[in-house]
Amino acid sequence: MSRSLALFGIGLVFGGGIGFLVAAGNGITLDGHDHSDPQAHGGSTHGDAHGAMNMTGAHASHDAIISLSDAVDAPSLDVAIAPDPVSGWNLHLLVQNFRFVPEHASSPHIPGEGHAHVYVNGTKIARLYGPWLHIADLPVGDNEVTVTLTANDHSQLAVGDKPLRQTMTVSVAP
């Protein structure tokens, strides 16, 4: 009996390891999709086109847009980026009528809360759960930095027909 349990345990370990290797080799992550490269899924610089299953079983689409009312309490986004005194760059998001709520990421949309997505030259580099991000390095030349405010389910937020997105160009000297 103990030999059977040992063989069963060995089978589980090797089977699980092979499963993870196959998944990783095909670009599958534990959350079910890859947030790092929107272009790999036919997306644009503000998200990808795949419908990923979130923790609640609902499908979130990074290309989906949730259009909010243009009321006085509508969220707003301003972005500033400045060189860090030591190295890299400091990105600062100035939001109004919006709360960063990391514990609700990948859950259904709740008005007034969510997170931000940060892209450099069209590649997603971060999901942001607060107003500050340090970008350690940018390539030499002109770099396009884009920030989008998103709902918990990763849908991009818009006020009326204007997406809550800011893009700026950062020039890095050689």
C-alpha positions as CSV (number, residue, x, y, z in Angstrom):
1,M,0.0,0.0,0.0
2,S,2.8,2.5,0.9
3,R,4.4,1.8,-2.5
4,S,1.2,2.7,-4.3
5,L,0.9,6.0,-2.4
6,A,4.6,6.8,-3.1
7,L,4.1,6.1,-6.9
8,F,0.8,8.1,-6.8
9,G,2.7,11.1,-5.2
10,I,5.5,10.9,-7.7
11,G,3.0,10.8,-10.5
12,L,1.3,13.9,-9.1
13,V,4.6,15.8,-8.8
14,F,5.8,14.9,-12.3
15,G,2.4,15.4,-13.9
16,G,1.9,18.8,-12.3
17,G,5.4,19.8,-13.4
18,I,4.8,18.7,-17.0
19,G,1.5,20.6,-17.0
20,F,3.1,23.8,-15.8
21,L,5.9,23.5,-18.4
22,V,3.4,22.9,-21.2
23,A,1.3,25.9,-20.0
24,A,4.3,28.2,-19.6
25,G,5.6,27.1,-23.1
26,N,2.3,28.3,-24.5
27,G,2.3,31.6,-22.7
28,I,-0.5,30.7,-20.2
29,T,-0.2,32.2,-16.8
30,L,-1.9,31.3,-13.5
31,D,-4.4,34.1,-14.0
32,G,-5.4,32.6,-17.3
33,H,-4.0,35.3,-19.6
34,D,-1.0,37.5,-20.3
35,H,-1.3,41.1,-19.3
36,S,2.2,42.1,-20.5
37,D,1.8,42.3,-24.2
38,P,-1.4,43.7,-25.6
39,Q,-0.1,43.5,-29.2
40,A,0.2,39.7,-28.9
41,H,-3.6,39.4,-28.7
42,G,-4.4,41.9,-31.5
43,G,-5.0,44.7,-29.1
44,S,-4.1,48.3,-29.2
45,T,-2.0,50.4,-26.8
46,H,-4.9,50.6,-24.4
47,G,-5.6,46.9,-23.9
48,D,-5.8,43.5,-25.4
49,A,-8.7,41.9,-27.3
50,H,-9.0,38.6,-25.6
51,G,-11.8,37.8,-23.1
52,A,-10.1,36.5,-20.0
53,M,-12.0,34.7,-17.3
54,N,-11.7,36.5,-14.0
55,M,-12.0,35.1,-10.5
56,T,-15.8,35.4,-10.5
57,G,-16.2,33.5,-13.8
58,A,-17.2,36.6,-15.7
59,H,-15.2,37.5,-18.8
60,A,-13.3,40.8,-18.8
61,S,-12.2,42.4,-22.0
62,H,-9.5,45.0,-22.0
63,D,-11.0,46.5,-25.2
64,A,-14.4,46.9,-23.6
65,I,-15.2,50.5,-22.6
66,I,-17.5,51.5,-19.7
67,S,-18.9,54.9,-20.6
68,L,-19.7,56.9,-17.4
69,S,-22.0,59.9,-17.1
70,D,-20.5,63.3,-17.6
71,A,-21.8,64.3,-14.2
72,V,-20.0,66.5,-11.7
73,D,-18.8,63.4,-9.8
74,A,-17.3,61.7,-12.9
75,P,-13.7,60.4,-12.5
76,S,-10.8,62.3,-13.9
77,L,-7.2,61.5,-14.7
78,D,-4.1,63.7,-15.0
79,V,-0.6,62.2,-15.3
80,A,2.8,63.7,-14.6
81,I,6.2,62.0,-15.2
82,A,9.6,63.4,-14.0
83,P,13.1,62.0,-13.8
84,D,13.9,60.3,-10.5
85,P,16.7,62.1,-8.7
86,V,18.7,58.8,-8.6
87,S,17.6,56.8,-11.7
88,G,14.7,56.2,-13.9
89,W,11.4,58.0,-13.9
90,N,8.6,58.7,-11.4
91,L,5.0,58.5,-12.8
92,H,2.3,60.2,-10.8
93,L,-1.4,59.8,-11.4
94,L,-3.7,62.5,-10.2
95,V,-7.2,61.1,-10.0
96,Q,-10.5,62.6,-8.7
97,N,-13.7,60.7,-7.9
98,F,-11.8,57.4,-8.3
99,R,-10.4,54.9,-5.7
100,F,-7.6,52.4,-6.3
101,V,-9.0,49.1,-5.0
102,P,-6.5,46.2,-5.5
103,E,-8.6,43.8,-3.5
104,H,-11.3,44.0,-6.2
105,A,-9.1,43.5,-9.2
106,S,-10.6,41.1,-11.8
107,S,-14.0,41.3,-10.1
108,P,-17.1,42.9,-11.5
109,H,-17.2,46.7,-12.2
110,I,-18.1,48.9,-9.2
111,P,-18.5,52.6,-10.1
112,G,-15.8,54.9,-8.9
113,E,-13.1,52.2,-8.3
114,G,-10.6,50.1,-10.2
115,H,-6.9,50.4,-11.1
116,A,-4.7,51.8,-13.9
117,H,-2.8,50.1,-16.7
118,V,0.6,51.6,-17.7
119,Y,2.1,51.1,-21.2
120,V,5.5,52.1,-22.6
121,N,5.8,52.1,-26.4
122,G,2.6,50.0,-26.6
123,T,3.7,47.3,-24.2
124,K,2.0,47.0,-20.9
125,I,4.5,47.3,-18.1
126,A,2.3,47.5,-15.0
127,R,-1.1,47.3,-13.4
128,L,-1.1,50.2,-11.0
129,Y,-3.0,50.1,-7.6
130,G,-2.0,53.5,-6.4
131,P,-0.9,57.0,-7.6
132,W,2.8,56.4,-7.9
133,L,5.0,54.2,-10.1
134,H,8.8,54.2,-10.5
135,I,9.9,53.2,-14.0
136,A,13.4,52.0,-13.6
137,D,14.6,52.4,-17.2
138,L,13.3,53.7,-20.6
139,P,15.1,53.1,-23.9
140,V,17.1,55.9,-25.4
141,G,15.0,58.1,-27.7
142,D,11.4,59.1,-27.7
143,N,9.1,56.9,-25.6
144,E,5.3,56.9,-25.5
145,V,4.0,56.4,-22.0
146,T,0.2,55.8,-21.8
147,V,-1.9,55.4,-18.6
148,T,-5.5,54.2,-18.7
149,L,-8.0,54.1,-15.8
150,T,-9.8,50.8,-15.8
151,A,-12.6,49.2,-13.9
152,N,-12.1,46.3,-11.7
153,D,-12.9,44.0,-14.6
154,H,-10.1,45.7,-16.7
155,S,-12.6,47.5,-19.0
156,Q,-11.3,50.9,-19.9
157,L,-13.2,53.8,-18.3
158,A,-14.5,56.7,-20.3
159,V,-16.5,59.8,-19.4
160,G,-19.0,60.2,-22.2
161,D,-17.1,59.3,-25.3
162,K,-13.7,60.4,-23.9
163,P,-11.5,57.5,-22.6
164,L,-9.8,58.2,-19.2
165,R,-6.3,57.9,-20.9
166,Q,-3.3,60.1,-20.9
167,T,-0.3,59.7,-23.3
168,M,2.9,61.6,-23.1
169,T,6.3,61.4,-24.8
170,V,9.4,61.0,-22.7
171,S,12.7,61.7,-24.5
172,V,15.7,59.9,-23.1
173,A,19.2,61.1,-24.2
174,P,22.0,58.6,-25.0
